[in-house]
Amino acid sequence: MSLTLDYIGQVHSPFKEKFGIPRQPGLANTLKASIEIWQPYGSAASVKGLEDVSHIWVIFAFSATAAAGWKASVRPPRLGGNEKMGVFATRSTFRPNPIGLSAVKLDGVRIDKDKVWLDVSGADLLDGTPVLDIKPYLPYSDCLTDAELNWAADAPDSQKEVVFSASAIQVCDRIETSQGYSLKAQIEDVLRLDPRPSYKSDKDERIYGLALHEFNIRWKVEAQSIQVLSIDALDTRSTP
């Protein structure tokens, strides 16, 4: 059996590359994204009632990894990348049907002539991700207080302080003044989650690059802190 689905829209996100995207939704809530709903699905009629909804489920396609196919066993980052689990016991992107599900906060609905936009926060979605469906989050049904997952019972919690260089602070201040959002807070949210490969848990001599908005953030991990070294314009020729 097979089923053909239509994309109803796409995500516009500050995450321009897979590296750095939070591994679950709701972990970096300063990050804002928007979902553009295409015609004929985007209309005032199709989003009527969403003004009373605080959170939504976004059903989407893992378009960036779909070509790689699926894997029966995967190595969850929460287990340090050392232990294998069945794909259906994880949220791996390498699935038989490359479909993802994220619960995000709905900040607002915008209707502009023939376009509809859903503004959200806390999304773990790559820029350009195709969207399959939107559903309201139902607190009485979707919040299961007795749910358990023994090997990932608690949210990841980094104890490292994020320290910015003087030049990085200057860029953050300029962006907050000119564009009205705190780039510094967003970088802190992402880096505290330590987007490095899961086996790298200690001090690391490597300098990493994070593509966020139109910026390339260069950073490294020290014993007790994460150092933001520089923030430069992103070379869009090297990004999707």
N, CA and C of each residue as an Amber inpcrd file, in Angstrom:
protein
   720
   0.8370000  -1.1970000   0.0000000   0.0000000   0.0000000   0.0000000
   0.8700000   1.2430000   0.0000000   0.3670000   2.2950000  -0.5880000
   1.0940000   3.5620000  -0.5970000   0.1000000   4.7020000  -0.4590000
   0.6110000   5.8480000  -0.0780000  -0.2140000   7.0310000   0.1410000
   0.5370000   8.2400000  -0.3790000  -0.1240000   9.0390000  -1.1800000
   0.4860000  10.2590000  -1.7020000  -0.0030000  11.4460000  -0.8870000
   0.9370000  12.2390000  -0.3890000   0.6070000  13.4060000   0.4210000
   1.0830000  14.6800000  -0.2730000   0.3610000  15.7570000  -0.0490000
   0.7630000  17.0650000  -0.5610000   1.3650000  17.8890000   0.5670000
   2.4260000  18.6060000   0.2760000   2.9310000  19.5880000   1.2270000
   1.9660000  20.7690000   1.2510000   1.6780000  21.2620000   2.4550000
   0.7700000  22.4060000   2.5660000   1.5300000  23.7120000   2.7450000
   2.8430000  23.6280000   2.9660000   3.6300000  24.8370000   3.1680000
   5.0570000  24.5020000   3.5370000   5.7700000  25.5040000   4.0380000
   7.1490000  25.2840000   4.4380000   7.5110000  26.1620000   5.6240000
   8.5940000  25.7770000   6.2850000   9.0820000  26.4790000   7.4690000
  10.1190000  27.5190000   7.0600000  10.0260000  28.6890000   7.6620000
  11.0660000  29.7130000   7.5480000  11.7000000  29.8360000   8.9330000
  12.9510000  29.4060000   9.0320000  13.6150000  29.2370000  10.3250000
  14.9900000  29.8870000  10.3030000  15.5090000  30.3140000  11.4600000
  16.8820000  30.8350000  11.5100000  17.9410000  29.7660000  11.3330000
  17.5550000  28.4830000  11.3940000  18.5290000  27.3970000  11.2560000
  18.7500000  27.0890000   9.7790000  19.9180000  27.4640000   9.2730000
  20.2260000  27.3000000   7.8560000  20.9220000  25.9790000   7.5550000
  21.3850000  25.3010000   8.5700000  22.0230000  23.9950000   8.4340000
  21.5010000  23.0770000   9.5330000  21.6570000  21.7660000   9.3370000
  21.1870000  20.8100000  10.3510000  21.9650000  20.9500000  11.6520000
  23.2730000  21.2290000  11.5510000  24.0900000  21.3470000  12.7570000
  23.6240000  22.5390000  13.5900000  23.3490000  22.2900000  14.8490000
  22.9140000  23.3470000  15.7520000  21.4350000  23.3250000  16.0620000
  20.6470000  22.6360000  15.2500000  19.2110000  22.5760000  15.5250000
  18.9770000  21.7730000  16.8050000  18.1940000  22.2940000  17.7520000
  17.8970000  21.5130000  18.9650000  17.3400000  20.1430000  18.6010000
  17.6980000  19.1420000  19.3890000  17.2960000  17.7770000  19.0510000
  15.8310000  17.4900000  19.3630000  15.1910000  18.4080000  20.0890000
  13.7630000  18.2880000  20.3720000  13.1620000  19.6930000  20.3600000
  11.8520000  19.8230000  20.1370000  11.2180000  21.1380000  20.2030000
  11.1150000  21.6390000  21.6330000  10.9610000  22.9400000  21.7830000
  10.7350000  23.5330000  23.0920000  11.9620000  23.6900000  23.9590000
  13.1520000  23.4230000  23.4200000  14.3780000  23.5350000  24.2150000
  15.0690000  24.8800000  24.0250000  14.7370000  25.5820000  22.9550000
  15.3390000  26.8950000  22.6870000  14.2100000  27.8450000  22.3000000
  13.4960000  28.3220000  23.3040000  12.2590000  29.0540000  23.0510000
  12.4520000  30.5030000  22.6420000  13.6860000  31.0190000  22.6950000
  13.9160000  32.3660000  22.1730000  13.9650000  32.3640000  20.6440000
  14.1220000  31.1890000  20.0530000  14.2050000  31.0750000  18.5970000
  12.8130000  31.1350000  17.9790000  12.6350000  32.0490000  17.0520000
  11.3500000  32.2230000  16.3800000  11.4130000  31.6760000  14.9600000
  10.2970000  31.1480000  14.4960000  10.1800000  30.6640000  13.1250000
   8.7760000  30.9890000  12.6340000   8.5670000  30.8330000  11.3500000
   7.2290000  31.0270000  10.7950000   6.9320000  29.9160000   9.8000000
   5.6740000  29.5520000   9.7190000   5.2190000  28.5260000   8.7880000
   4.3550000  29.2050000   7.7350000   4.8100000  29.1440000   6.5020000
   4.0500000  29.7000000   5.3850000   3.1300000  28.6130000   4.8420000
   1.8460000  28.8740000   4.8430000   0.8830000  27.9110000   4.3090000
   0.5240000  28.3260000   2.8840000   0.7560000  27.4220000   1.9560000
   0.5570000  27.7190000   0.5470000  -0.9130000  27.5960000   0.1380000
  -1.1930000  28.1770000  -1.0110000  -2.4970000  27.9820000  -1.6390000
  -2.5820000  26.5770000  -2.2450000  -3.7360000  25.9260000  -2.2410000
  -5.0370000  26.4620000  -1.8260000  -5.3420000  26.2590000  -0.3450000
  -4.3170000  25.8640000   0.4390000  -4.5620000  25.5060000   1.8410000
  -4.5450000  26.7170000   2.7770000  -3.8420000  27.7640000   2.3710000
  -3.7250000  28.9370000   3.2180000  -4.8470000  29.9290000   2.9700000
  -5.7560000  30.0310000   3.9110000  -6.8790000  30.9640000   3.7840000
  -7.3950000  31.3080000   5.1650000  -8.1730000  32.3760000   5.2360000
  -8.7740000  32.7500000   6.5170000  -9.6710000  31.6340000   7.0370000
 -10.3220000  30.9220000   6.1280000 -11.2220000  29.8410000   6.5390000
 -10.4520000  28.6740000   7.1440000  -9.2840000  28.3430000   6.5840000
  -8.5530000  27.1520000   7.0400000  -7.8930000  27.3480000   8.3980000
  -7.6600000  28.5950000   8.7960000  -7.0050000  28.8400000  10.0880000
  -7.9710000  29.4460000  11.1090000  -9.2490000  29.5170000  10.7780000
 -10.2220000  30.0440000  11.7270000 -10.2270000  29.2000000  12.9920000
 -10.1360000  29.8250000  14.1460000 -10.0960000  29.1280000  15.4270000
  -8.7040000  29.0070000  16.0050000  -7.6700000  29.1650000  15.1690000
  -6.3050000  29.0710000  15.6880000  -5.9650000  30.2150000  16.6390000
  -6.7310000  31.2970000  16.5810000  -6.4780000  32.4070000  17.5090000
  -6.7230000  31.9900000  18.9570000  -7.4370000  30.9000000  19.1730000
  -7.7020000  30.4000000  20.5220000  -6.7570000  29.2720000  20.9280000
  -5.7570000  28.9880000  20.0980000  -4.8350000  27.8760000  20.3210000
  -3.4780000  28.4140000  20.7570000  -2.9120000  27.8640000  21.8280000
  -1.6070000  28.3350000  22.3130000  -0.4480000  27.5530000  21.7140000
  -0.6690000  26.2660000  21.4240000   0.3850000  25.4070000  20.8850000
  -0.1810000  24.5420000  19.7560000   0.6860000  24.1940000  18.8300000
   0.2620000  23.3640000  17.7050000   1.2510000  22.2230000  17.4760000
   0.7570000  21.1790000  16.8570000   1.6070000  20.1130000  16.3380000
   1.9330000  20.4380000  14.8900000   3.1920000  20.3790000  14.5520000
   3.6230000  20.5460000  13.1630000   4.0690000  19.1800000  12.6500000
   3.3960000  18.6850000  11.6350000   3.7770000  17.4230000  11.0030000
   4.5430000  17.7820000   9.7370000   5.7570000  17.2800000   9.6040000
   6.6350000  17.7360000   8.5240000   7.4400000  16.5730000   7.9600000
   8.1610000  16.8410000   6.8930000   9.0070000  15.8270000   6.2600000
  10.4750000  16.1210000   6.5480000  11.2330000  15.0720000   6.8710000
  12.6830000  15.2020000   7.0510000  13.3340000  15.2580000   5.6670000
  13.1650000  16.3610000   4.9780000  13.6000000  16.4630000   3.5870000
  15.1170000  16.4110000   3.4400000  15.8480000  16.8670000   4.4510000
  17.3070000  16.9360000   4.3420000  17.9770000  15.5740000   4.4630000
  17.2750000  14.5930000   5.0370000  17.8790000  13.2660000   5.2260000
  17.0950000  12.1570000   4.5350000  16.0090000  12.4950000   3.8540000
  15.1420000  11.4750000   3.2590000  15.8840000  10.6050000   2.2500000
  16.7930000  11.2010000   1.4820000  17.4950000  10.4570000   0.4320000
  18.4050000   9.3710000   1.0020000  18.7870000   9.4990000   2.2690000
  19.6870000   8.5180000   2.8880000  18.9780000   7.2240000   3.2610000
  17.6500000   7.2160000   3.1860000  16.9090000   6.0050000   3.5190000
  16.7480000   5.8160000   5.0220000  16.2180000   4.6580000   5.3950000
  15.9400000   4.4160000   6.8120000  16.8970000   3.3860000   7.3780000
  16.9830000   3.3770000   8.7200000  17.8530000   2.4450000   9.4300000
  17.0520000   1.7710000  10.5440000  17.1530000   0.4570000  10.6410000
  16.4210000  -0.2700000  11.6800000  16.9540000   0.0410000  13.0690000
  18.2690000   0.2730000  13.1770000  18.8980000   0.6040000  14.4570000
  19.6220000   1.9360000  14.3330000  19.5240000   2.7470000  15.3670000
  20.1760000   4.0590000  15.3780000  20.8490000   4.2680000  16.7340000
  21.6850000   5.2980000  16.7990000  22.4050000   5.6100000  18.0380000
  21.8850000   6.9370000  18.6040000  20.9730000   6.8970000  19.5730000
  20.4120000   8.1310000  20.1270000  21.4800000   8.9940000  20.7950000
  21.4820000  10.3040000  20.5360000  22.4550000  11.1940000  21.1840000
  22.3920000  11.1460000  22.7060000  21.2000000  10.9240000  23.2650000
  21.0670000  10.9070000  24.7210000  21.7990000   9.7370000  25.3570000
  22.1500000   8.7310000  24.5600000  22.9250000   7.5980000  25.0700000
  24.3950000   7.7250000  24.6910000  24.7930000   8.9410000  24.3450000
  26.1920000   9.1960000  24.0390000  26.6380000   8.7060000  22.6830000
  25.7020000   8.2500000  21.8680000  26.0510000   7.7520000  20.5530000
  26.7480000   6.4120000  20.5730000  26.7390000   5.7400000  21.7290000
  27.4630000   4.4740000  21.8680000  26.5600000   3.2500000  21.8580000
  25.2730000   3.4470000  22.1110000  24.3480000   2.3180000  22.2340000
  23.2720000   2.4070000  21.1620000  22.9540000   1.2860000  20.5570000
  21.9500000   1.2550000  19.5100000  20.5620000   0.9720000  20.0810000
  19.5760000   1.6210000  19.4630000  18.1760000   1.3800000  19.7920000
  17.4150000   1.1980000  18.4850000  16.2480000   0.5750000  18.5650000
  15.4030000   0.4420000  17.3860000  14.8670000   1.7910000  16.9500000
  14.7420000   1.9940000  15.6530000  14.3110000   3.2880000  15.1410000
  12.9630000   3.7050000  15.7170000  12.0650000   2.7390000  15.9780000
  10.7430000   3.0820000  16.4900000  10.7550000   3.4220000  17.9790000
  11.8930000   3.2350000  18.6420000  12.0450000   3.6420000  20.0410000
  12.7330000   4.9970000  20.1480000  12.9890000   5.6330000  19.0080000
  13.7010000   6.9120000  18.9900000  12.9680000   7.9070000  18.0940000
  13.5230000   9.1130000  18.0470000  13.0030000  10.1240000  17.1320000
  13.9940000  10.3990000  16.0040000  14.7340000   9.3950000  15.6330000
  15.7010000   9.5150000  14.5470000  15.0330000  10.0120000  13.2660000
  15.7870000  10.7640000  12.4760000  15.2740000  11.2390000  11.1870000
  15.2880000  10.1460000  10.1220000  16.0410000   9.0660000  10.3590000
  16.1980000   8.0050000   9.3560000  15.1070000   6.9470000   9.5350000
  13.9050000   7.2720000   9.0660000  12.7250000   6.4610000   9.3060000
  12.1920000   5.8790000   7.9970000  11.4020000   4.7870000   8.0730000
  10.8120000   4.2400000   6.8480000  10.0220000   5.2850000   6.0640000
   9.2470000   6.0800000   6.7770000   8.5940000   7.2530000   6.1970000
   9.1730000   8.4720000   6.9090000   9.9050000   9.3250000   6.2150000
  10.6470000  10.4070000   6.8720000   9.7380000  11.5410000   7.3420000
   8.9240000  11.2420000   8.3560000   7.9520000  12.1990000   8.8730000
   8.3160000  12.5680000  10.3030000   8.2680000  13.8650000  10.5990000
   8.5590000  14.3560000  11.9360000   7.3460000  15.0240000  12.5610000
   7.3960000  15.1690000  13.8720000   6.2860000  15.7350000  14.6400000
   6.8670000  16.6270000  15.7240000   6.4880000  17.9030000  15.7320000
   6.9980000  18.8350000  16.7380000   5.8580000  19.6430000  17.3380000
   5.8600000  19.7600000  18.6640000   4.9150000  20.6290000  19.3590000
   5.5960000  21.9700000  19.5990000   4.9900000  23.0460000  19.1070000
   5.5860000  24.3760000  19.2290000   4.5420000  25.3670000  19.7340000
   5.0320000  26.4820000  20.2670000   4.1350000  27.5380000  20.7410000
   3.6920000  28.3880000  19.5560000   2.3970000  28.6040000  19.4500000
   1.8570000  29.4490000  18.3870000   1.7850000  30.8830000  18.8940000
   2.6140000  31.7470000  18.3210000   2.6750000  33.1400000  18.7620000
   1.6760000  34.0290000  18.0380000   1.2550000  33.6240000  16.8640000
   0.3100000  34.4510000  16.1310000   0.0180000  33.9090000  14.7490000
  -1.0880000  34.4010000  14.1800000  -1.4960000  34.0470000  12.8210000
  -1.5580000  35.3260000  12.0050000  -0.8990000  35.3060000  10.8420000
  -0.9120000  36.4730000   9.9560000  -1.5490000  36.0930000   8.6220000
  -2.4830000  36.9060000   8.1860000  -3.1340000  36.6950000   6.8930000
  -2.8900000  37.9340000   6.0500000  -2.1950000  37.7500000   4.9260000
  -1.8450000  38.8620000   4.0420000  -2.2940000  38.5080000   2.6320000
  -3.4640000  39.0020000   2.2640000  -4.0540000  38.7090000   0.9560000
  -4.1850000  37.1970000   0.7670000  -3.3750000  36.6040000  -0.1200000
  -3.5060000  35.1720000  -0.3840000  -2.4680000  34.3440000   0.3500000
  -1.8150000  34.9240000   1.3650000  -0.8000000  34.1980000   2.1190000
  -1.1800000  34.1070000   3.5930000  -0.8790000  32.9670000   4.1910000
  -1.1180000  32.7520000   5.6180000   0.1930000  32.3350000   6.2620000
   0.5120000  32.9510000   7.4010000   1.7390000  32.6520000   8.1360000
   1.3830000  32.3330000   9.5820000   2.0000000  31.2820000  10.1070000
   1.8790000  30.9540000  11.5240000   3.2200000  31.2380000  12.1780000
   3.2400000  32.1730000  13.1180000   4.4710000  32.5080000  13.8340000
   4.5850000  31.6140000  15.0600000   5.7330000  30.9510000  15.2080000
   5.9070000  29.9790000  16.2880000   7.2410000  30.1990000  16.9880000
   7.3750000  29.6380000  18.1750000   8.6430000  29.6740000  18.9070000
   8.9510000  28.2830000  19.4460000  10.2580000  28.0330000  19.6340000
  10.6960000  26.7410000  20.1490000  10.7630000  25.6480000  19.1140000
  10.7760000  26.0070000  17.8260000  10.7840000  24.9900000  16.7720000
  12.1820000  24.4080000  16.5720000  12.2280000  23.1190000  16.3010000
  13.4860000  22.4160000  16.0160000  13.5420000  22.0660000  14.5320000
  13.3440000  23.0590000  13.6730000  13.1070000  22.8180000  12.2570000
  14.0860000  23.5830000  11.3790000  14.5740000  22.8990000  10.3570000
  15.4890000  23.4770000   9.3820000  14.7400000  24.4370000   8.4620000
  15.4020000  25.5140000   8.0870000  14.8130000  26.4530000   7.1400000
  14.4650000  25.7180000   5.8410000  13.2370000  25.9210000   5.3540000
  12.8030000  25.2610000   4.1320000  12.1360000  23.9210000   4.3330000
  12.0060000  23.4660000   5.5790000  11.3650000  22.1750000   5.8430000
   9.9300000  22.1610000   5.3080000   9.5660000  21.1600000   4.4980000
   8.1900000  21.0810000   4.0040000   7.2280000  20.5940000   5.0880000
   6.0550000  21.1980000   5.1310000   5.0540000  20.8970000   6.1560000
   3.9130000  20.0930000   5.5430000   3.5050000  19.0470000   6.2590000
   2.4240000  18.1700000   5.8060000   1.0780000  18.5140000   6.4260000
   1.0940000  18.9620000   7.6900000  -0.1770000  19.2330000   8.3640000
   0.0820000  20.0370000   9.6350000  -0.9690000  20.6740000  10.1120000
  -0.9740000  21.4200000  11.3750000  -2.1640000  20.9330000  12.1850000
  -1.9420000  20.6440000  13.4610000  -3.0340000  20.2380000  14.3420000
  -2.9040000  20.9750000  15.6740000  -4.0090000  21.2640000  16.3500000
  -3.9230000  21.9110000  17.6600000  -3.4230000  20.9440000  18.7250000
  -2.6440000  21.4550000  19.6430000  -2.2080000  20.6830000  20.8160000
  -3.3510000  20.6940000  21.8260000  -3.7670000  19.5080000  22.2600000
  -4.8680000  19.3850000  23.2190000  -4.3060000  19.0310000  24.5890000
  -4.2640000  19.9730000  25.5340000  -3.6370000  19.7140000  26.8380000
  -4.2400000  18.5260000  27.5770000  -5.5580000  18.3590000  27.5190000
  -6.1860000  17.2810000  28.2960000  -5.8660000  15.9040000  27.7280000
  -5.4590000  15.8530000  26.4710000  -5.1920000  14.5690000  25.8230000
  -3.7140000  14.3480000  25.5320000  -3.0220000  15.4010000  25.0950000
  -1.6410000  15.2510000  24.6300000  -0.6130000  15.2910000  25.7470000
  -0.9580000  15.8530000  26.9010000  -0.0260000  15.9170000  28.0290000
  -0.2560000  14.6920000  28.9190000   0.5930000  13.6970000  28.7640000
   0.4350000  12.4320000  29.4940000   1.3780000  12.4210000  30.6920000
   0.8510000  12.6840000  31.8610000   1.6880000  12.8480000  33.0510000
   2.3230000  11.5490000  33.5250000   1.8000000  10.4070000  33.0770000
   2.3720000   9.1340000  33.5090000   3.3120000   8.5320000  32.4570000
   3.6440000   9.3110000  31.4330000   4.5310000   8.8050000  30.3750000
   5.9540000   8.6470000  30.8970000   6.6470000   7.6220000  30.4050000
   8.0160000   7.3510000  30.8430000   8.9020000   6.9970000  29.6520000
  10.1570000   7.4080000  29.7360000  11.2110000   6.9640000  28.8300000
  12.4810000   6.9390000  29.6650000  12.8320000   5.7810000  30.1480000
  13.8500000   5.6600000  31.1920000  15.2100000   6.2230000  30.8070000
  15.6050000   6.0640000  29.5380000  16.9420000   6.5180000  29.1630000
  16.9750000   7.9830000  28.7330000  15.8220000   8.6520000  28.7450000
  15.7790000  10.0890000  28.4590000  14.6540000  10.7080000  29.2730000
  14.7530000  10.5510000  30.5820000  13.6620000  10.9780000  31.4600000
  13.5860000  12.4910000  31.6150000  14.7340000  13.1680000  31.5810000
  14.7710000  14.6090000  31.8310000  15.3170000  15.3520000  30.6220000
  14.9620000  16.6240000  30.5250000  15.4880000  17.4650000  29.4510000
  16.9910000  17.6510000  29.6370000  17.7500000  17.7640000  28.5430000
  19.1920000  17.9980000  28.6770000  19.4500000  19.3190000  29.3770000
  20.4740000  19.3440000  30.2060000  20.7650000  20.5380000  31.0050000
  22.2660000  20.7840000  31.0070000  22.6780000  21.8390000  30.3320000
  24.0970000  22.1760000  30.2870000  24.4370000  23.1210000  31.4280000
  25.5360000  22.8530000  32.0940000  25.9820000  23.6980000  33.1950000
  27.0150000  24.7300000  32.7420000  27.3890000  24.6820000  31.4710000
  28.4300000  25.5800000  30.9770000  27.8860000  26.9820000  30.7060000
  28.6550000  27.9780000  31.0910000  28.3140000  29.3660000  30.8130000
  28.7400000  29.7120000  29.3900000  27.9050000  30.4730000  28.6930000
  28.2510000  30.9300000  27.3500000  28.8640000  32.3210000  27.4730000
  30.1240000  32.4390000  27.0570000  30.8840000  33.6850000  27.2000000
  31.1590000  34.2590000  25.8140000  30.8630000  35.5340000  25.6300000
  31.0130000  36.1920000  24.3380000  32.2580000  37.0700000  24.3150000
  32.9620000  37.0600000  23.1950000  34.0800000  37.9840000  23.0080000
  33.5370000  39.4000000  22.8450000  34.4060000  40.3870000  22.9780000
  33.9830000  41.7840000  22.8530000  33.4010000  42.0600000  21.4720000
  34.0200000  41.5150000  20.4330000  33.5220000  41.7540000  19.0740000
  32.1670000  41.0850000  18.8590000  31.9590000  39.9090000  19.4520000
  30.6750000  39.2240000  19.3290000  29.5690000  39.9990000  20.0440000
  29.8890000  40.5620000  21.1990000  28.9260000  41.3890000  21.9330000
  28.5170000  42.5950000  21.0950000  29.4700000  43.2060000  20.4090000
  29.1670000  44.3680000  19.5760000  28.1790000  44.0120000  18.4690000
  28.3840000  42.8620000  17.8390000  27.4620000  42.4310000  16.7850000
  26.0680000  42.1920000  17.3610000  25.9900000  41.5220000  18.4950000
  24.6930000  41.2460000  19.1290000  23.9640000  42.5340000  19.4850000
  24.6870000  43.4970000  20.0220000  24.0750000  44.7830000  20.3790000
  23.5510000  45.4950000  19.1350000  24.3210000  45.4340000  18.0560000
  23.9110000  46.1030000  16.8180000  22.6500000  45.4590000  16.2410000
  22.5870000  44.1350000  16.2950000  21.4180000  43.4310000  15.7670000
  20.1790000  43.7220000  16.6050000  20.3370000  43.7560000  17.9220000
  19.1790000  44.0400000  18.7770000  18.6410000  45.4420000  18.5100000
  19.5450000  46.4000000  18.2630000  19.1230000  47.7690000  17.9930000
  18.4560000  47.8940000  16.6290000  19.0220000  47.2450000  15.6140000
  18.5400000  47.4310000  14.2440000  17.4000000  46.4930000  13.8640000
  17.3770000  45.2830000  14.4380000  16.3870000  44.2960000  14.0120000
  15.4170000  43.8820000  15.1140000  15.6810000  44.2960000  16.3530000
  14.7020000  44.1250000  17.4100000  14.6250000  42.7580000  18.0520000
  15.6290000  41.9080000  17.8590000  15.6400000  40.6230000  18.5650000
  16.9990000  40.4070000  19.2010000  17.0390000  39.5800000  20.2310000
  18.2810000  39.3360000  20.9640000  19.0210000  38.1510000  20.3590000
  19.9690000  38.4450000  19.4860000  20.8050000  37.3890000  18.9150000
  21.6130000  36.7090000  20.0130000  22.0270000  37.4710000  21.0040000
  22.8140000  36.9190000  22.1120000  22.0200000  35.8380000  22.8510000
  20.7600000  36.1280000  23.1890000  19.9360000  35.1480000  23.9060000
  19.7060000  33.9010000  23.0610000  19.5410000  34.0780000  21.7650000
  19.3180000  32.9310000  20.8930000  20.5620000  32.0550000  20.8010000
  21.7200000  32.6810000  20.6710000  22.9700000  31.9140000  20.6360000
  23.1600000  31.1540000  21.9440000  22.8830000  31.8150000  23.0670000
  22.9980000  31.1490000  24.3700000  22.0750000  29.9370000  24.4420000
  20.8390000  30.0860000  23.9830000  19.8780000  28.9830000  24.0130000
  20.3830000  27.7810000  23.2270000  20.9460000  28.0390000  22.0510000
  21.4000000  26.9450000  21.1860000  22.6660000  26.2970000  21.7260000
  23.6390000  27.1070000  22.1180000  24.9330000  26.5510000  22.5190000
  24.8680000  25.8510000  23.8680000  23.9860000  26.2730000  24.7530000
  23.8480000  25.5750000  26.0380000  23.3930000  24.1300000  25.8450000
  22.7600000  23.8490000  24.7220000  22.3290000  22.4800000  24.4220000
  23.4670000  21.6380000  23.8620000  24.6190000  22.2700000  23.6150000
  25.8200000  21.6010000  23.0920000  25.5060000  20.8000000  21.8280000
  25.4730000  21.4610000  20.6740000  25.1120000  20.7740000  19.4310000
  26.1980000  19.8740000  18.8490000  27.3230000  19.7550000  19.5240000
  28.3880000  18.8850000  19.0330000  27.9370000  17.4250000  18.9940000
  28.6540000  16.5680000  18.2660000  28.3580000  15.1280000  18.3330000
  28.3290000  14.6540000  19.7770000  27.4380000  13.7330000  20.0850000
  27.1690000  13.3590000  21.4750000  28.3660000  12.7700000  22.1990000
  29.3320000  12.2070000  21.4690000  30.4960000  11.6220000  22.1410000
  31.4900000  12.6820000  22.6060000  31.2880000  13.9380000  22.1970000
  32.1730000  15.0170000  22.6330000  31.5310000  15.7280000  23.8180000
  31.8550000  15.3080000  25.0100000  31.2040000  15.8630000  26.1960000
  32.1280000  16.7450000  27.0200000  33.4130000  16.7250000  26.7300000
  34.3710000  17.4880000  27.5190000  34.9790000  18.6070000  26.6860000
  36.0390000  19.2050000  27.2170000  36.7490000  20.2620000  26.5140000
  37.1790000  19.7740000  25.1430000  37.0710000  20.6620000  24.1600000
  37.3220000  20.2970000  22.7720000  38.1320000  21.4240000  22.1350000
  39.2340000  21.0970000  21.5040000  40.0900000  22.1200000  20.9020000
  39.5410000  22.6410000  19.5800000  38.5990000  21.9390000  19.0110000
  38.0850000  22.3330000  17.6970000  37.2650000  23.6150000  17.7900000
  37.3550000  24.4500000  16.7580000  36.5090000  25.6350000  16.6360000
  35.3630000  25.2950000  15.6880000  34.1360000  25.4800000  16.1580000
  32.9450000  25.1130000  15.3940000  32.3010000  26.3480000  14.7700000
  31.5200000  26.1030000  13.7310000  30.7300000  27.1580000  13.1120000
  29.2530000  26.8210000  13.1940000  28.4460000  27.7960000  13.5720000
  26.9950000  27.6290000  13.6660000  26.3340000  28.6330000  12.7310000
  25.5580000  28.1410000  11.7750000  24.8370000  29.0070000  10.8440000
  23.4770000  29.3440000  11.4380000  23.3080000  30.5980000  11.8490000
  22.0670000  31.0440000  12.4900000  21.6800000  32.3890000  11.8930000
  20.4340000  32.4990000  11.4280000  20.0170000  33.6790000  10.6690000
  20.9840000  33.8550000   9.5010000  21.5280000  35.0540000   9.3570000
  22.4930000  35.3030000   8.2790000  23.9220000  35.3350000   8.8060000
  24.1470000  34.6690000   9.9360000  25.4490000  34.7530000  10.5940000
  26.1320000  33.3980000  10.7160000  27.4530000  33.4480000  10.7090000
  28.2900000  32.2970000  11.0420000  28.9030000  32.5720000  12.4060000
  28.4680000  31.8250000  13.4070000  28.9630000  32.0100000  14.7770000
  30.0740000  31.0030000  15.0210000  31.2700000  31.4760000  15.3210000
  32.4050000  30.6000000  15.5910000  32.5730000  30.4790000  17.1030000
  32.6960000  29.2330000  17.5850000  32.7130000  29.0000000  19.0280000
  33.5220000  27.7530000  19.3500000  33.9170000  27.6540000  20.6080000
  34.6440000  26.4770000  21.0810000  34.2500000  26.1860000  22.5190000
  34.5350000  24.9720000  22.9630000  34.1500000  24.5310000  24.3010000
  35.3820000  24.4310000  25.1830000  35.3300000  25.1360000  26.3140000
  36.3660000  25.0320000  27.3380000  35.8570000  24.1180000  28.4560000
  36.6620000  23.9440000  29.4860000  36.2980000  23.0320000  30.5750000
  35.0040000  23.4580000  31.2690000  34.8450000  24.7600000  31.5170000
  33.6920000  25.2400000  32.2710000  32.8160000  26.2100000  31.4910000
  33.1330000  26.4640000  30.2440000  32.3820000  27.4690000  29.4960000
  32.3870000  27.1600000  28.0020000  31.4840000  27.8260000  27.3090000
  31.4500000  27.8160000  25.8490000  31.8010000  29.2270000  25.3920000
  32.8330000  29.3510000  24.6020000  33.3510000  30.6450000  24.1880000
  32.8670000  30.9880000  22.7820000  32.1320000  32.0980000  22.6590000
  31.7350000  32.6070000  21.3470000  32.8420000  33.5370000  20.8770000
  33.5460000  33.1270000  19.8330000  34.7420000  33.8400000  19.3990000
  34.4280000  34.9790000  18.4400000  33.5340000  34.7330000  17.4890000
  33.2350000  35.7640000  16.4930000  31.8680000  35.5090000  15.8730000
  31.2940000  36.5690000  15.3170000  30.0280000  36.4920000  14.5920000
  30.2280000  37.2380000  13.2840000  30.1990000  36.5080000  12.1760000
  30.4520000  37.0960000  10.8640000  29.2760000  36.8300000   9.9320000
  29.2620000  37.5430000   8.8130000  28.2310000  37.3150000   7.8020000
  28.3660000  35.9040000   7.2510000  27.2390000  35.2400000   7.0530000
  27.2270000  33.8700000   6.5590000  27.4280000  33.8540000   5.0560000
  28.3190000  32.9900000   4.5930000  28.5150000  32.7810000   3.1610000
  27.3980000  31.8750000   2.6660000  26.3630000  32.4660000   2.0770000
  25.1810000  31.6930000   1.6830000  25.4690000  30.7230000   0.5520000
  26.6010000  30.8720000  -0.0970000  26.9280000  29.9310000  -1.1730000
  27.2010000  28.5400000  -0.6330000  27.5270000  28.4290000   0.6740000
  27.8580000  27.1280000   1.2560000  26.7140000  26.5170000   2.0370000
  25.5450000  27.1800000   2.0410000  24.3990000  26.6790000   2.7900000
  23.2920000  26.2830000   1.8340000  22.3620000  25.4180000   2.2950000
  21.2660000  24.9740000   1.4160000  20.4140000  26.1430000   0.9450000
